[in-house]
Amino acid sequence: MQFETLQIGATIRRRRNEMKISLDTAAALTGVSKAMLGQIERGESNPTVAILWKISNGLKVPFSSFLSETDNDQALIHLDDLIPVEEEGGGMLVYSIFPFNPISGLDYLNIVMKPFCSHDSMPHANVATEYIVVIKGTLRMTIDGKDYILKENNAISFRGFLSHTYANPTDKETIFQNVIKYI
């Protein structure tokens, strides 16, 4: 078992205990099966980004609470030291740079998309706004059915409750930062 998998499971279990709900109730709230939630809690299954978003929405916790925990007032982050959550068969790597902070209400993620990778993201009931800044490459965002092409140093923001897709339409790696403002 990986530490990250154990941390994710502990975070879910802690949140369920805070809410005083059973696995059955958590499954109903998140749309993730009771069996899968149990496996994640025990560290037997490493969930995908899509599953983590379902749990985040259902249990009303920030996405980054599954990725890292810090109580520091200052933090020097070396991106090479961060361990990503992999999605799309390793084609999308999500790094939590600055995990959720209850004072700011923000998550700050760095996302690397391999060539021709695409990721459909479910609407987020607990997200007010997402902010995307492309650092390298080209990103095609489809937001509520409308396509936007973002190049290096382009940015876009949108309401988290809208359906959205991140896609790298090129044969080169794309890197973008995603700032998430929670409700």
C-alpha positions as CSV (number, residue, x, y, z in Angstrom):
1,M,0.0,0.0,0.0
2,Q,1.2,3.5,-0.7
3,F,1.2,6.3,1.9
4,E,-1.0,8.5,-0.4
5,T,-3.6,5.7,-0.6
6,L,-3.6,5.4,3.1
7,Q,-3.9,9.1,3.6
8,I,-6.8,9.3,1.2
9,G,-8.6,6.5,3.1
10,A,-7.9,8.2,6.4
11,T,-9.3,11.5,5.2
12,I,-12.5,9.9,4.0
13,R,-12.9,7.9,7.2
14,R,-12.2,11.1,9.3
15,R,-14.8,13.1,7.3
16,R,-17.4,10.3,7.6
17,N,-16.8,10.3,11.4
18,E,-17.2,14.0,11.6
19,M,-20.5,13.8,9.7
20,K,-21.5,10.8,11.8
21,I,-22.5,8.8,8.6
22,S,-22.2,5.2,7.6
23,L,-20.5,3.9,4.5
24,D,-24.0,3.3,3.0
25,T,-24.9,7.0,3.5
26,A,-21.5,8.1,2.2
27,A,-22.1,5.9,-0.9
28,A,-25.5,7.6,-1.4
29,L,-24.0,11.1,-1.1
30,T,-21.1,10.5,-3.4
31,G,-22.3,8.1,-6.0
32,V,-19.3,5.8,-5.2
33,S,-20.2,2.3,-4.1
34,K,-20.0,1.2,-0.5
35,A,-17.6,-1.5,-1.5
36,M,-15.3,0.9,-3.3
37,L,-15.4,3.5,-0.4
38,G,-14.5,0.7,2.0
39,Q,-11.6,-0.4,-0.2
40,I,-10.3,3.2,-0.4
41,E,-10.7,3.7,3.4
42,R,-8.6,0.5,4.0
43,G,-6.0,1.6,1.5
44,E,-6.7,-1.4,-0.8
45,S,-7.7,0.7,-3.8
46,N,-6.1,3.8,-5.3
47,P,-9.0,6.0,-6.6
48,T,-9.0,8.0,-9.8
49,V,-9.3,11.8,-10.0
50,A,-12.9,11.3,-11.1
51,I,-13.7,9.2,-8.0
52,L,-12.0,11.7,-5.7
53,W,-14.1,14.5,-7.2
54,K,-17.3,12.5,-6.5
55,I,-16.2,11.9,-2.9
56,S,-15.1,15.6,-2.6
57,N,-18.5,16.8,-3.8
58,G,-20.6,14.3,-1.8
59,L,-18.8,14.8,1.5
60,K,-18.2,18.5,0.9
61,V,-14.5,18.5,1.4
62,P,-11.8,20.1,-0.8
63,F,-10.2,18.0,-3.5
64,S,-6.7,18.6,-2.1
65,S,-7.6,17.3,1.3
66,F,-7.0,13.8,-0.2
67,L,-3.6,14.7,-1.6
68,S,-1.6,16.2,1.3
69,E,-1.9,17.6,4.7
70,T,0.0,20.5,6.1
71,D,-0.4,22.8,9.1
72,N,2.5,25.1,8.1
73,D,2.1,28.8,7.8
74,Q,4.9,29.0,5.3
75,A,5.8,26.3,2.8
76,L,8.6,26.0,0.3
77,I,7.5,23.5,-2.3
78,H,9.7,21.7,-4.7
79,L,7.5,20.4,-7.5
80,D,9.9,17.5,-8.2
81,D,9.2,16.3,-4.6
82,L,5.4,16.1,-5.1
83,I,3.8,12.8,-5.9
84,P,0.9,13.2,-8.4
85,V,-2.4,11.6,-8.7
86,E,-2.5,9.9,-12.1
87,E,-5.6,9.9,-14.3
88,E,-6.3,8.8,-17.8
89,G,-3.8,5.9,-17.6
90,G,-1.0,8.3,-16.5
91,G,-1.8,10.8,-19.3
92,M,-2.8,13.4,-16.7
93,L,-0.8,14.1,-13.6
94,V,-2.3,16.2,-10.8
95,Y,0.0,17.8,-8.3
96,S,-1.3,19.5,-5.2
97,I,1.0,22.5,-4.8
98,F,-1.0,24.3,-2.1
99,P,-3.7,22.2,-0.5
100,F,-7.0,23.6,0.6
101,N,-6.7,26.4,3.1
102,P,-10.0,27.2,5.0
103,I,-9.0,30.9,5.3
104,S,-8.5,31.4,1.5
105,G,-10.9,28.7,0.4
106,L,-8.5,27.7,-2.4
107,D,-6.8,24.7,-3.8
108,Y,-3.8,25.3,-6.1
109,L,-3.0,22.4,-8.5
110,N,-0.3,21.9,-11.2
111,I,-1.5,19.6,-14.0
112,V,0.5,17.9,-16.7
113,M,-1.3,16.5,-19.7
114,K,0.6,14.2,-22.0
115,P,0.0,14.5,-25.8
116,F,-3.6,13.9,-27.0
117,C,-4.8,13.3,-23.4
118,S,-8.4,14.3,-22.6
119,H,-10.2,14.4,-19.3
120,D,-13.9,14.9,-18.7
121,S,-14.5,16.5,-15.3
122,M,-17.8,16.2,-13.6
123,P,-19.5,19.4,-12.4
124,H,-18.5,20.3,-8.9
125,A,-21.3,21.3,-6.5
126,N,-18.8,22.5,-3.9
127,V,-16.7,24.7,-6.3
128,A,-17.6,28.4,-6.9
129,T,-15.0,29.1,-9.6
130,E,-12.1,27.4,-11.3
131,Y,-9.2,29.5,-12.7
132,I,-6.9,27.9,-15.3
133,V,-3.5,29.4,-16.4
134,V,-1.6,27.6,-19.2
135,I,2.1,27.5,-18.4
136,K,3.3,25.4,-21.4
137,G,1.7,24.0,-24.5
138,T,-1.9,24.1,-25.7
139,L,-5.1,23.3,-23.7
140,R,-8.5,22.9,-25.2
141,M,-11.2,23.6,-22.6
142,T,-14.8,22.6,-23.3
143,I,-17.0,24.4,-20.8
144,D,-20.7,23.8,-20.9
145,G,-20.4,22.7,-24.5
146,K,-18.3,25.6,-25.8
147,D,-14.6,25.1,-26.9
148,Y,-11.8,27.4,-25.9
149,I,-8.2,27.1,-27.1
150,L,-5.7,28.3,-24.6
151,K,-2.0,28.7,-25.4
152,E,0.9,29.4,-23.1
153,N,0.2,32.4,-20.9
154,N,-3.5,32.3,-21.6
155,A,-6.1,32.0,-18.8
156,I,-9.7,31.3,-18.3
157,S,-12.2,31.1,-15.4
158,F,-15.5,29.4,-15.1
159,R,-18.1,28.3,-12.6
160,G,-17.4,24.9,-11.1
161,F,-20.9,23.6,-11.5
162,L,-20.6,23.6,-15.3
163,S,-19.5,20.5,-17.2
164,H,-16.0,20.8,-18.4
165,T,-13.3,18.9,-20.3
166,Y,-9.5,19.5,-20.3
167,A,-7.8,18.3,-23.4
168,N,-4.3,18.4,-24.9
169,P,-4.9,18.4,-28.6
170,T,-1.2,18.4,-29.6
171,D,1.7,16.0,-29.7
172,K,3.6,18.0,-27.0
173,E,3.1,18.1,-23.3
174,T,0.8,20.7,-21.8
175,I,1.2,22.1,-18.3
176,F,-1.4,24.3,-16.6
177,Q,-2.2,25.5,-13.1
178,N,-5.7,25.2,-11.7
179,V,-6.9,27.3,-8.8
180,I,-10.1,26.1,-7.3
181,K,-12.3,28.5,-5.2
182,Y,-14.7,26.5,-3.0
183,I,-18.1,27.6,-1.9
